[in-house]
Amino acid sequence: MLDVADLSVTFGDQRVLSGVDFDVERGTLVGLVGPNGAGKTTVLRTVKGTLEPDGGTVRVDGEPVADRSAKAVGRLVASTPQGTDLSFDFTVRQTVEMGRTPHLGRFDRMGECDHTAVETAMERASVDRFADRPFTSLSGGERQRVLLARALAQETPVLLLDEPTANLDINHAVRTLELVRSLVADGKTAVAAIHDLNLAARYCDELVLLADGAVRAAGRPSDVLTSDTLRDAFDAETLVTTQPGTDAPLVTPLAEREAVDRQVHVVGTGAPAADALASLVGADCRVSVGVVPAGDAAAERAADLDCEAVTVPAFAGVDDTARERAVALARAADAVVVAGAVGDGNAPVVEAGRVRLGVETDGRDGPDDAPSGLVGDTVPLAALPAAVATLPPPVETDAAAPLGQSSTD
């Protein structure tokens, strides 16, 4: 549906885009991601035809955009801007009616099909209930949906969204992207510039990663959002795991700090233990976890991070073989970290640690679930790597096999 080939744009002496290539299949949502100033908005403006490139072509449904009038392009491509301000105080209905402009002549009045398109667009975007309210009286999230309704009223096959979740709380951001996903499911083709990498990974079929005006990577989110490509594009260190309940990547920025050369065994379950694993691995600790039920969030995060996990079948309880392996890992570790629910079966594992740290969990299951008296100091998750770094140097021991060898299932 959309083909961008060798696109180049220069503003004065500054090259903004250089040789940008990507295509978008019909009925898919493609996200443009990258650092500020990467050229995402410039790509959208060029696709829309409001900016003429210095080189390259943009084709929509096989037709070059450059060969069409602005009105003709407006029947192919609709867009929503970054900002939600309007020059005049129109009502919501009047704002959405602007989307019919490409379908009307200079002196034409809206007909029945135009009114139907407007009503359908307002209903689809859930703004019909305040159709007669002034646009300026709405919240930021409501304005965003009105501008999306205006784009829908154009009835174009391609939809461009420039930072549709910017300045929105997570509820409105998710609702907006859920709406876009439903439009794509109905056959619409969408391209969205999205600054939130995790939202982009969750909702987009494919991503195009831009940096310094060029494409650094393109494809499925799991192929694009890797630590190496993000380091290249953003000049930042990240930890990439998997979002719970999906196969979408989860990107966690890592603060610059010295590597923590410590061996740590985590005891606990659920999101608290999974978060502790990610925090410690991000600090370059050598980490293991267990005993945990197979399929638990901590076990899945350990698999993502290539950490040894001592697991047992769900609801089976901790058996002797699994407990012995976890105890051996705890004894060999410089510290045992307790995060999430522990249970009585893991008490010997916690006891085996020569240093025991608890992780504060903001009301979730945490160190309070550990057997009484087993946990020493408790620290916030963000301070966990620093707390581990202050421990005495590693102690040589043969009590456990090296991390990464066999685990118990």
TORKOL-4160 file (C-alpha; in steps of 0.2 Angstrom, whole numbers, padded with zeros to 4 digits, m for minus):
409
<pt num="1" X="0000" Y="0000" Z="0000"/>
<pt num="2" X="0014" Y="0012" Z="0004"/>
<pt num="3" X="0032" Y="0012" Z="m0003"/>
<pt num="4" X="0045" Y="0024" Z="0002"/>
<pt num="5" X="0061" Y="0022" Z="m0009"/>
<pt num="6" X="0078" Y="0031" Z="m0007"/>
<pt num="7" X="0070" Y="0046" Z="0002"/>
<pt num="8" X="0082" Y="0061" Z="0005"/>
<pt num="9" X="0077" Y="0078" Z="0012"/>
<pt num="10" X="0088" Y="0093" Z="0015"/>
<pt num="11" X="0084" Y="0109" Z="0025"/>
<pt num="12" X="0097" Y="0122" Z="0020"/>
<pt num="13" X="0114" Y="0114" Z="0023"/>
<pt num="14" X="0107" Y="0101" Z="0035"/>
<pt num="15" X="0103" Y="0083" Z="0028"/>
<pt num="16" X="0087" Y="0077" Z="0037"/>
<pt num="17" X="0084" Y="0061" Z="0028"/>
<pt num="18" X="0096" Y="0051" Z="0018"/>
<pt num="19" X="0092" Y="0036" Z="0008"/>
<pt num="20" X="0076" Y="0031" Z="0018"/>
<pt num="21" X="0068" Y="0015" Z="0012"/>
<pt num="22" X="0053" Y="0005" Z="0019"/>
<pt num="23" X="0037" Y="m0002" Z="0013"/>
<pt num="24" X="0020" Y="m0005" Z="0022"/>
<pt num="25" X="0009" Y="m0019" Z="0018"/>
<pt num="26" X="m0010" Y="m0016" Z="0016"/>
<pt num="27" X="m0019" Y="m0019" Z="0033"/>
<pt num="28" X="m0004" Y="m0017" Z="0044"/>
<pt num="29" X="0002" Y="m0004" Z="0057"/>
<pt num="30" X="0020" Y="0001" Z="0056"/>
<pt num="31" X="0029" Y="0011" Z="0069"/>
<pt num="32" X="0042" Y="0024" Z="0066"/>
<pt num="33" X="0054" Y="0025" Z="0081"/>
<pt num="34" X="0070" Y="0033" Z="0085"/>
<pt num="35" X="0078" Y="0047" Z="0095"/>
<pt num="36" X="0072" Y="0065" Z="0094"/>
<pt num="37" X="0077" Y="0073" Z="0078"/>
<pt num="38" X="0079" Y="0056" Z="0069"/>
<pt num="39" X="0067" Y="0062" Z="0055"/>
<pt num="40" X="0051" Y="0053" Z="0059"/>
<pt num="41" X="0040" Y="0069" Z="0057"/>
<pt num="42" X="0049" Y="0073" Z="0041"/>
<pt num="43" X="0045" Y="0056" Z="0034"/>
<pt num="44" X="0027" Y="0058" Z="0038"/>
<pt num="45" X="0026" Y="0075" Z="0030"/>
<pt num="46" X="0034" Y="0068" Z="0014"/>
<pt num="47" X="0022" Y="0054" Z="0013"/>
<pt num="48" X="0008" Y="0065" Z="0015"/>
<pt num="49" X="0014" Y="0076" Z="0001"/>
<pt num="50" X="0016" Y="0092" Z="0011"/>
<pt num="51" X="0035" Y="0092" Z="0010"/>
<pt num="52" X="0044" Y="0089" Z="m0007"/>
<pt num="53" X="0059" Y="0078" Z="m0005"/>
<pt num="54" X="0076" Y="0081" Z="m0013"/>
<pt num="55" X="0077" Y="0064" Z="m0020"/>
<pt num="56" X="0067" Y="0047" Z="m0019"/>
<pt num="57" X="0049" Y="0043" Z="m0022"/>
<pt num="58" X="0034" Y="0040" Z="m0011"/>
<pt num="59" X="0020" Y="0028" Z="m0019"/>
<pt num="60" X="0003" Y="0026" Z="m0011"/>
<pt num="61" X="m0006" Y="0011" Z="m0019"/>
<pt num="62" X="0006" Y="0011" Z="m0033"/>
<pt num="63" X="0004" Y="0029" Z="m0038"/>
<pt num="64" X="0018" Y="0042" Z="m0035"/>
<pt num="65" X="0012" Y="0056" Z="m0022"/>
<pt num="66" X="0022" Y="0069" Z="m0032"/>
<pt num="67" X="0011" Y="0066" Z="m0047"/>
<pt num="68" X="m0005" Y="0070" Z="m0038"/>
<pt num="69" X="m0014" Y="0086" Z="m0032"/>
<pt num="70" X="m0015" Y="0090" Z="m0014"/>
<pt num="71" X="m0034" Y="0086" Z="m0015"/>
<pt num="72" X="m0030" Y="0069" Z="m0023"/>
<pt num="73" X="m0017" Y="0065" Z="m0010"/>
<pt num="74" X="m0030" Y="0069" Z="0003"/>
<pt num="75" X="m0041" Y="0056" Z="m0003"/>
<pt num="76" X="m0027" Y="0043" Z="m0001"/>
<pt num="77" X="m0018" Y="0048" Z="0015"/>
<pt num="78" X="m0026" Y="0056" Z="0031"/>
<pt num="79" X="m0015" Y="0062" Z="0045"/>
<pt num="80" X="m0016" Y="0067" Z="0063"/>
<pt num="81" X="m0003" Y="0080" Z="0069"/>
<pt num="82" X="0008" Y="0080" Z="0085"/>
<pt num="83" X="m0001" Y="0095" Z="0093"/>
<pt num="84" X="m0019" Y="0097" Z="0097"/>
<pt num="85" X="m0022" Y="0115" Z="0095"/>
<pt num="86" X="m0033" Y="0123" Z="0082"/>
<pt num="87" X="m0033" Y="0141" Z="0076"/>
<pt num="88" X="m0052" Y="0144" Z="0078"/>
<pt num="89" X="m0064" Y="0138" Z="0092"/>
<pt num="90" X="m0074" Y="0125" Z="0081"/>
<pt num="91" X="m0086" Y="0112" Z="0089"/>
<pt num="92" X="m0081" Y="0094" Z="0088"/>
<pt num="93" X="m0093" Y="0091" Z="0074"/>
<pt num="94" X="m0086" Y="0105" Z="0064"/>
<pt num="95" X="m0068" Y="0099" Z="0067"/>
<pt num="96" X="m0072" Y="0082" Z="0061"/>
<pt num="97" X="m0082" Y="0089" Z="0045"/>
<pt num="98" X="m0065" Y="0096" Z="0040"/>
<pt num="99" X="m0060" Y="0079" Z="0035"/>
<pt num="100" X="m0072" Y="0079" Z="0021"/>
<pt num="101" X="m0063" Y="0093" Z="0012"/>
<pt num="102" X="m0054" Y="0082" Z="m0001"/>
<pt num="103" X="m0070" Y="0075" Z="m0007"/>
<pt num="104" X="m0079" Y="0092" Z="m0010"/>
<pt num="105" X="m0077" Y="0105" Z="m0023"/>
<pt num="106" X="m0073" Y="0123" Z="m0019"/>
<pt num="107" X="m0092" Y="0128" Z="m0018"/>
<pt num="108" X="m0099" Y="0111" Z="m0014"/>
<pt num="109" X="m0110" Y="0108" Z="0002"/>
<pt num="110" X="m0109" Y="0092" Z="0011"/>
<pt num="111" X="m0121" Y="0079" Z="0006"/>
<pt num="112" X="m0129" Y="0064" Z="0014"/>
<pt num="113" X="m0114" Y="0053" Z="0011"/>
<pt num="114" X="m0102" Y="0066" Z="0019"/>
<pt num="115" X="m0113" Y="0068" Z="0035"/>
<pt num="116" X="m0114" Y="0049" Z="0036"/>
<pt num="117" X="m0095" Y="0048" Z="0035"/>
<pt num="118" X="m0093" Y="0061" Z="0049"/>
<pt num="119" X="m0106" Y="0053" Z="0061"/>
<pt num="120" X="m0097" Y="0036" Z="0058"/>
<pt num="121" X="m0080" Y="0043" Z="0061"/>
<pt num="122" X="m0086" Y="0052" Z="0077"/>
<pt num="123" X="m0094" Y="0036" Z="0083"/>
<pt num="124" X="m0079" Y="0025" Z="0079"/>
<pt num="125" X="m0068" Y="0037" Z="0089"/>
<pt num="126" X="m0080" Y="0038" Z="0103"/>
<pt num="127" X="m0082" Y="0057" Z="0102"/>
<pt num="128" X="m0100" Y="0058" Z="0096"/>
<pt num="129" X="m0107" Y="0061" Z="0114"/>
<pt num="130" X="m0099" Y="0079" Z="0114"/>
<pt num="131" X="m0101" Y="0083" Z="0096"/>
<pt num="132" X="m0108" Y="0100" Z="0099"/>
<pt num="133" X="m0095" Y="0105" Z="0113"/>
<pt num="134" X="m0081" Y="0117" Z="0108"/>
<pt num="135" X="m0065" Y="0108" Z="0104"/>
<pt num="136" X="m0055" Y="0119" Z="0116"/>
<pt num="137" X="m0066" Y="0113" Z="0131"/>
<pt num="138" X="m0059" Y="0095" Z="0129"/>
<pt num="139" X="m0045" Y="0086" Z="0138"/>
<pt num="140" X="m0029" Y="0082" Z="0128"/>
<pt num="141" X="m0034" Y="0064" Z="0126"/>
<pt num="142" X="m0051" Y="0069" Z="0120"/>
<pt num="143" X="m0044" Y="0081" Z="0107"/>
<pt num="144" X="m0032" Y="0068" Z="0101"/>
<pt num="145" X="m0047" Y="0057" Z="0097"/>
<pt num="146" X="m0057" Y="0071" Z="0089"/>
<pt num="147" X="m0042" Y="0074" Z="0077"/>
<pt num="148" X="m0042" Y="0055" Z="0074"/>
<pt num="149" X="m0060" Y="0056" Z="0070"/>
<pt num="150" X="m0056" Y="0070" Z="0057"/>
<pt num="151" X="m0044" Y="0059" Z="0049"/>
<pt num="152" X="m0056" Y="0044" Z="0048"/>
<pt num="153" X="m0069" Y="0055" Z="0040"/>
<pt num="154" X="m0057" Y="0057" Z="0025"/>
<pt num="155" X="m0060" Y="0039" Z="0022"/>
<pt num="156" X="m0043" Y="0036" Z="0015"/>
<pt num="157" X="m0034" Y="0019" Z="0014"/>
<pt num="158" X="m0018" Y="0026" Z="0023"/>
<pt num="159" X="m0018" Y="0034" Z="0040"/>
<pt num="160" X="m0003" Y="0043" Z="0047"/>
<pt num="161" X="m0001" Y="0047" Z="0065"/>
<pt num="162" X="0012" Y="0059" Z="0072"/>
<pt num="163" X="0016" Y="0054" Z="0090"/>
<pt num="164" X="m0002" Y="0049" Z="0094"/>
<pt num="165" X="0002" Y="0045" Z="0112"/>
<pt num="166" X="0012" Y="0061" Z="0116"/>
<pt num="167" X="0007" Y="0070" Z="0132"/>
<pt num="168" X="m0007" Y="0057" Z="0135"/>
<pt num="169" X="m0008" Y="0046" Z="0151"/>
<pt num="170" X="m0006" Y="0028" Z="0149"/>
<pt num="171" X="m0025" Y="0025" Z="0149"/>
<pt num="172" X="m0028" Y="0037" Z="0134"/>
<pt num="173" X="m0012" Y="0031" Z="0125"/>
<pt num="174" X="m0018" Y="0013" Z="0126"/>
<pt num="175" X="m0036" Y="0017" Z="0121"/>
<pt num="176" X="m0029" Y="0027" Z="0106"/>
<pt num="177" X="m0018" Y="0013" Z="0100"/>
<pt num="178" X="m0032" Y="0000" Z="0103"/>
<pt num="179" X="m0043" Y="0010" Z="0091"/>
<pt num="180" X="m0029" Y="0011" Z="0078"/>
<pt num="181" X="m0027" Y="m0008" Z="0079"/>
<pt num="182" X="m0046" Y="m0010" Z="0077"/>
<pt num="183" X="m0045" Y="0001" Z="0061"/>
<pt num="184" X="m0030" Y="m0009" Z="0054"/>
<pt num="185" X="m0040" Y="m0025" Z="0058"/>
<pt num="186" X="m0054" Y="m0018" Z="0046"/>
<pt num="187" X="m0041" Y="m0016" Z="0032"/>
<pt num="188" X="m0034" Y="0002" Z="0036"/>
<pt num="189" X="m0015" Y="0004" Z="0033"/>
<pt num="190" X="m0007" Y="0015" Z="0047"/>
<pt num="191" X="0010" Y="0022" Z="0050"/>
<pt num="192" X="0013" Y="0030" Z="0067"/>
<pt num="193" X="0028" Y="0039" Z="0074"/>
<pt num="194" X="0029" Y="0033" Z="0092"/>
<pt num="195" X="0041" Y="0039" Z="0105"/>
<pt num="196" X="0037" Y="0025" Z="0118"/>
<pt num="197" X="0046" Y="0010" Z="0112"/>
<pt num="198" X="0036" Y="m0002" Z="0123"/>
<pt num="199" X="0020" Y="0004" Z="0116"/>
<pt num="200" X="0026" Y="0003" Z="0099"/>
<pt num="201" X="0033" Y="m0015" Z="0102"/>
<pt num="202" X="0016" Y="m0020" Z="0109"/>
<pt num="203" X="0004" Y="m0013" Z="0095"/>
<pt num="204" X="0014" Y="m0012" Z="0079"/>
<pt num="205" X="0016" Y="m0026" Z="0067"/>
<pt num="206" X="0033" Y="m0019" Z="0061"/>
<pt num="207" X="0045" Y="m0005" Z="0066"/>
<pt num="208" X="0056" Y="0006" Z="0056"/>
<pt num="209" X="0070" Y="0012" Z="0067"/>
<pt num="210" X="0077" Y="0029" Z="0062"/>
<pt num="211" X="0093" Y="0038" Z="0068"/>
<pt num="212" X="0102" Y="0053" Z="0060"/>
<pt num="213" X="0090" Y="0053" Z="0046"/>
<pt num="214" X="0093" Y="0035" Z="0040"/>
<pt num="215" X="0085" Y="0018" Z="0043"/>
<pt num="216" X="0095" Y="0008" Z="0056"/>
<pt num="217" X="0084" Y="m0007" Z="0057"/>
<pt num="218" X="0067" Y="m0013" Z="0050"/>
<pt num="219" X="0056" Y="m0028" Z="0053"/>
<pt num="220" X="0047" Y="m0036" Z="0067"/>
<pt num="221" X="0048" Y="m0027" Z="0084"/>
<pt num="222" X="0058" Y="m0042" Z="0091"/>
<pt num="223" X="0071" Y="m0040" Z="0077"/>
<pt num="224" X="0072" Y="m0021" Z="0078"/>
<pt num="225" X="0072" Y="m0018" Z="0097"/>
<pt num="226" X="0088" Y="m0027" Z="0102"/>
<pt num="227" X="0102" Y="m0020" Z="0114"/>
<pt num="228" X="0114" Y="m0018" Z="0099"/>
<pt num="229" X="0102" Y="m0008" Z="0088"/>
<pt num="230" X="0096" Y="0003" Z="0102"/>
<pt num="231" X="0114" Y="0007" Z="0107"/>
<pt num="232" X="0118" Y="0011" Z="0089"/>
<pt num="233" X="0102" Y="0022" Z="0087"/>
<pt num="234" X="0101" Y="0030" Z="0104"/>
<pt num="235" X="0119" Y="0029" Z="0111"/>
<pt num="236" X="0111" Y="0021" Z="0127"/>
<pt num="237" X="0112" Y="0005" Z="0136"/>
<pt num="238" X="0096" Y="m0005" Z="0137"/>
<pt num="239" X="0090" Y="m0022" Z="0144"/>
<pt num="240" X="0078" Y="m0030" Z="0132"/>
<pt num="241" X="0067" Y="m0044" Z="0139"/>
<pt num="242" X="0048" Y="m0049" Z="0135"/>
<pt num="243" X="0032" Y="m0040" Z="0140"/>
<pt num="244" X="0022" Y="m0051" Z="0151"/>
<pt num="245" X="0008" Y="m0061" Z="0142"/>
<pt num="246" X="0015" Y="m0056" Z="0125"/>
<pt num="247" X="0030" Y="m0059" Z="0114"/>
<pt num="248" X="0033" Y="m0041" Z="0112"/>
<pt num="249" X="0050" Y="m0034" Z="0118"/>
<pt num="250" X="0051" Y="m0025" Z="0134"/>
<pt num="251" X="0065" Y="m0011" Z="0134"/>
<pt num="252" X="0072" Y="m0005" Z="0150"/>
<pt num="253" X="0085" Y="0009" Z="0150"/>
<pt num="254" X="0100" Y="0006" Z="0160"/>
<pt num="255" X="0109" Y="0020" Z="0169"/>
<pt num="256" X="0127" Y="0021" Z="0166"/>
<pt num="257" X="0137" Y="0013" Z="0180"/>
<pt num="258" X="0152" Y="0001" Z="0183"/>
<pt num="259" X="0148" Y="m0017" Z="0181"/>
<pt num="260" X="0144" Y="m0026" Z="0197"/>
<pt num="261" X="0155" Y="m0042" Z="0198"/>
<pt num="262" X="0144" Y="m0052" Z="0210"/>
<pt num="263" X="0135" Y="m0069" Z="0210"/>
<pt num="264" X="0117" Y="m0067" Z="0216"/>
<pt num="265" X="0104" Y="m0080" Z="0219"/>
<pt num="266" X="0086" Y="m0073" Z="0218"/>
<pt num="267" X="0072" Y="m0082" Z="0229"/>
<pt num="268" X="0054" Y="m0077" Z="0225"/>
<pt num="269" X="0040" Y="m0077" Z="0212"/>
<pt num="270" X="0030" Y="m0066" Z="0201"/>
<pt num="271" X="0034" Y="m0049" Z="0194"/>
<pt num="272" X="0045" Y="m0043" Z="0210"/>
<pt num="273" X="0057" Y="m0058" Z="0207"/>
<pt num="274" X="0057" Y="m0055" Z="0188"/>
<pt num="275" X="0061" Y="m0036" Z="0190"/>
<pt num="276" X="0075" Y="m0041" Z="0202"/>
<pt num="277" X="0082" Y="m0052" Z="0190"/>
<pt num="278" X="0082" Y="m0039" Z="0176"/>
<pt num="279" X="0089" Y="m0026" Z="0187"/>
<pt num="280" X="0104" Y="m0037" Z="0193"/>
<pt num="281" X="0107" Y="m0044" Z="0175"/>
<pt num="282" X="0107" Y="m0026" Z="0169"/>
<pt num="283" X="0121" Y="m0022" Z="0181"/>
<pt num="284" X="0131" Y="m0037" Z="0174"/>
<pt num="285" X="0129" Y="m0048" Z="0189"/>
<pt num="286" X="0129" Y="m0067" Z="0187"/>
<pt num="287" X="0111" Y="m0072" Z="0192"/>
<pt num="288" X="0101" Y="m0088" Z="0196"/>
<pt num="289" X="0084" Y="m0090" Z="0203"/>
<pt num="290" X="0074" Y="m0103" Z="0212"/>
<pt num="291" X="0065" Y="m0113" Z="0217"/>
<pt num="292" X="0051" Y="m0106" Z="0206"/>
<pt num="293" X="0036" Y="m0114" Z="0197"/>
<pt num="294" X="0037" Y="m0117" Z="0179"/>
<pt num="295" X="0028" Y="m0104" Z="0169"/>
<pt num="296" X="0030" Y="m0091" Z="0183"/>
<pt num="297" X="0035" Y="m0073" Z="0178"/>
<pt num="298" X="0052" Y="m0075" Z="0186"/>
<pt num="299" X="0055" Y="m0092" Z="0177"/>
<pt num="300" X="0051" Y="m0084" Z="0160"/>
<pt num="301" X="0061" Y="m0068" Z="0163"/>
<pt num="302" X="0076" Y="m0080" Z="0168"/>
<pt num="303" X="0074" Y="m0088" Z="0151"/>
<pt num="304" X="0074" Y="m0071" Z="0142"/>
<pt num="305" X="0090" Y="m0066" Z="0151"/>
<pt num="306" X="0099" Y="m0083" Z="0150"/>
<pt num="307" X="0099" Y="m0085" Z="0169"/>
<pt num="308" X="0098" Y="m0102" Z="0177"/>
<pt num="309" X="0081" Y="m0106" Z="0185"/>
<pt num="310" X="0078" Y="m0120" Z="0196"/>
<pt num="311" X="0060" Y="m0125" Z="0193"/>
<pt num="312" X="0046" Y="m0137" Z="0198"/>
<pt num="313" X="0030" Y="m0140" Z="0189"/>
<pt num="314" X="0016" Y="m0128" Z="0194"/>
<pt num="315" X="0007" Y="m0132" Z="0210"/>
<pt num="316" X="0019" Y="m0147" Z="0213"/>
<pt num="317" X="0028" Y="m0140" Z="0228"/>
<pt num="318" X="0047" Y="m0139" Z="0231"/>
<pt num="319" X="0054" Y="m0157" Z="0230"/>
<pt num="320" X="0071" Y="m0162" Z="0237"/>
<pt num="321" X="0081" Y="m0162" Z="0221"/>
<pt num="322" X="0076" Y="m0144" Z="0216"/>
<pt num="323" X="0079" Y="m0138" Z="0234"/>
<pt num="324" X="0096" Y="m0146" Z="0235"/>
<pt num="325" X="0101" Y="m0137" Z="0218"/>
<pt num="326" X="0094" Y="m0120" Z="0224"/>
<pt num="327" X="0103" Y="m0122" Z="0241"/>
<pt num="328" X="0119" Y="m0126" Z="0232"/>
<pt num="329" X="0117" Y="m0110" Z="0221"/>
<pt num="330" X="0113" Y="m0099" Z="0236"/>
<pt num="331" X="0128" Y="m0105" Z="0245"/>
<pt num="332" X="0139" Y="m0101" Z="0231"/>
<pt num="333" X="0132" Y="m0084" Z="0228"/>
<pt num="334" X="0138" Y="m0068" Z="0236"/>
<pt num="335" X="0121" Y="m0064" Z="0241"/>
<pt num="336" X="0103" Y="m0071" Z="0241"/>
<pt num="337" X="0090" Y="m0058" Z="0236"/>
<pt num="338" X="0072" Y="m0061" Z="0241"/>
<pt num="339" X="0059" Y="m0053" Z="0230"/>
<pt num="340" X="0041" Y="m0059" Z="0229"/>
<pt num="341" X="0032" Y="m0073" Z="0238"/>
<pt num="342" X="0044" Y="m0086" Z="0244"/>
<pt num="343" X="0034" Y="m0099" Z="0254"/>
<pt num="344" X="0040" Y="m0112" Z="0267"/>
<pt num="345" X="0048" Y="m0124" Z="0254"/>
<pt num="346" X="0061" Y="m0111" Z="0250"/>
<pt num="347" X="0066" Y="m0107" Z="0268"/>
<pt num="348" X="0082" Y="m0118" Z="0267"/>
<pt num="349" X="0087" Y="m0109" Z="0251"/>
<pt num="350" X="0086" Y="m0092" Z="0259"/>
<pt num="351" X="0095" Y="m0098" Z="0275"/>
<pt num="352" X="0109" Y="m0104" Z="0264"/>
<pt num="353" X="0114" Y="m0087" Z="0259"/>
<pt num="354" X="0128" Y="m0079" Z="0268"/>
<pt num="355" X="0121" Y="m0062" Z="0264"/>
<pt num="356" X="0102" Y="m0059" Z="0262"/>
<pt num="357" X="0094" Y="m0044" Z="0255"/>
<pt num="358" X="0075" Y="m0040" Z="0253"/>
<pt num="359" X="0068" Y="m0030" Z="0239"/>
<pt num="360" X="0054" Y="m0017" Z="0243"/>
<pt num="361" X="0039" Y="m0021" Z="0232"/>
<pt num="362" X="0026" Y="m0007" Z="0234"/>
<pt num="363" X="0013" Y="m0018" Z="0241"/>
<pt num="364" X="0016" Y="m0033" Z="0231"/>
<pt num="365" X="0021" Y="m0049" Z="0238"/>
<pt num="366" X="0038" Y="m0047" Z="0245"/>
<pt num="367" X="0051" Y="m0050" Z="0259"/>
<pt num="368" X="0037" Y="m0050" Z="0272"/>
<pt num="369" X="0032" Y="m0067" Z="0264"/>
<pt num="370" X="0049" Y="m0074" Z="0269"/>
<pt num="371" X="0050" Y="m0085" Z="0284"/>
<pt num="372" X="0052" Y="m0074" Z="0299"/>
<pt num="373" X="0070" Y="m0067" Z="0303"/>
<pt num="374" X="0078" Y="m0074" Z="0287"/>
<pt num="375" X="0080" Y="m0057" Z="0278"/>
<pt num="376" X="0092" Y="m0044" Z="0283"/>
<pt num="377" X="0092" Y="m0027" Z="0275"/>
<pt num="378" X="0078" Y="m0022" Z="0263"/>
<pt num="379" X="0081" Y="m0010" Z="0249"/>
<pt num="380" X="0071" Y="m0002" Z="0234"/>
<pt num="381" X="0072" Y="m0011" Z="0218"/>
<pt num="382" X="0082" Y="0004" Z="0210"/>
<pt num="383" X="0095" Y="0003" Z="0224"/>
<pt num="384" X="0097" Y="m0016" Z="0222"/>
<pt num="385" X="0113" Y="m0016" Z="0211"/>
<pt num="386" X="0121" Y="m0003" Z="0222"/>
<pt num="387" X="0118" Y="m0013" Z="0237"/>
<pt num="388" X="0125" Y="m0029" Z="0229"/>
<pt num="389" X="0140" Y="m0019" Z="0223"/>
<pt num="390" X="0145" Y="m0015" Z="0241"/>
<pt num="391" X="0146" Y="m0033" Z="0247"/>
<pt num="392" X="0163" Y="m0041" Z="0250"/>
<pt num="393" X="0173" Y="m0048" Z="0235"/>
<pt num="394" X="0167" Y="m0064" Z="0228"/>
<pt num="395" X="0172" Y="m0080" Z="0238"/>
<pt num="396" X="0179" Y="m0094" Z="0229"/>
<pt num="397" X="0169" Y="m0110" Z="0232"/>
<pt num="398" X="0165" Y="m0127" Z="0224"/>
<pt num="399" X="0148" Y="m0128" Z="0232"/>
<pt num="400" X="0138" Y="m0127" Z="0216"/>
<pt num="401" X="0141" Y="m0130" Z="0198"/>
<pt num="402" X="0144" Y="m0114" Z="0187"/>
<pt num="403" X="0128" Y="m0104" Z="0183"/>
<pt num="404" X="0121" Y="m0109" Z="0166"/>
<pt num="405" X="0123" Y="m0128" Z="0169"/>
<pt num="406" X="0108" Y="m0140" Z="0172"/>
<pt num="407" X="0093" Y="m0135" Z="0181"/>
<pt num="408" X="0079" Y="m0145" Z="0188"/>
<pt num="409" X="0062" Y="m0146" Z="0180"/>
